Amino acid sequence: MKQFDQRNQEMTQAMAGDAGLKELTRSWFQRCSQYEYSYHFTWMGRPIIQFPQDIMVMQEIIWRVKPDLIIETGIAHGGSLIFYSSMLELVGGGGQVFGIDIDIREHNRVEIEEHPMFKRITMIQGSSTDEDIVRKAYELAKGKGQVLVALDSNHTHEHVLKELQLYSPLVTRGGYLVVFDTIIEDMPEDSFVDRPWGKGNNPKTALWEFLKTTNRFVIDREIESKLLITVAPDGYLKCIKD
């Protein structure tokens, strides 16, 4: 295994330094986004709206970190909640999932609540930056060990920066705070004309500003090096200090 791991590290580093491959990856990503690629996958029957590559890495993180609580902002159809719950089921123990969304559609709520993996899930409707909802998250985290936070709601700079400030204290050394859709900063200018976010105003710009104010988190470049294809470039933040 040591030789296997060493070989993998060498190859991922070489791959990360391949400028031509990076350009091909960028071109592929932009092209497939025209076809709403991330909408084509489900997890245990629920649309997950993520790239499979990111889900694979989240699986690795959850298995390694074994969080007692996973907080996700942004629920949509609930596929990610079901995924997190199923991973905690495999890990064993009493791990819980807390999902927050400003608008939990009734048909989605019904499907999530009827799913066999719902037994580990708590959902709440409202803004992830609302004082009462943040208080609820902290109440759920009280007495827990490791907390994993995944931010995937409103993608404006202001909102994500506020989420980072509010939820980052819940993550302790060795844990992760994952910021999805940082890829917005790397997409063409006209990619999000019908959205309040875009270049210069998105999760990546918020993340960059947040990192200037803390020494508790670093970007896990090893994850990004092996992924290549991800909606979260710079977005896998590892906590290195309590």
Helices and strands as residue ranges (DSSP letters): H 2-16, H 19-33, G 37-40, E 42-43, E 46-47, H 52-65, E 69-73, H 79-91, E 96-101, H 106-113, G 116-120, E 121-125, H 131-141, E 147-151, H 157-167, G 168-170, E 176-179, G 182-186, G 189-192, H 203-211, E 217-219, H 221-227, E 236-239
